[in-house]
Amino acid sequence: MTMIAAVLVPLAAQAPAQAAPNVAAGTAAWTPQIYPLFSGEWVKRDVSGAQRDSELIWCSLASGVACVAVGQGDGKHSIFHLYKCDERSLSNFIDALSARNNQTGGAQVRFWGPSTGVYTAYADGNIYNFPDHATYGFDRLDIC
């Protein structure tokens, strides 16, 4: 037993020191996800609130693309570049949801969940901002 303790103590002493998280010092963050992301689709993380709308427009410039921006809980946003017509599942969609739809043929971006109705972003070049109380209830997305 003494031999084992002598081996474990030096290994533990080599571990880097980590401060306990100070929740009072800042907002807790989360990582929004859309599943699946298909080949050629992507997500850009940590976009500032000031840059969100311009990044959303830039993301959706190509014809046939829909882009979704959602808050990360730390004042920053994740922006998803989507084009494949399919239903997706959402996780950690809690606040600051916006979408810009540049799809063709009248395709819509629709969000819904078990406790919400359907919210839609039409292919008209506008940025649609969705209320936080609805966003929190969304667990599905369809772009078609």
Helices and strands as residue ranges (DSSP letters): H 2-14, G 23-25, E 33-35, E 42-48, H 52-59, E 65-71, E 76-82, E 86-91, E 97-102, E 109-113, E 116-121, E 127-130, H 132-135, E 140-143
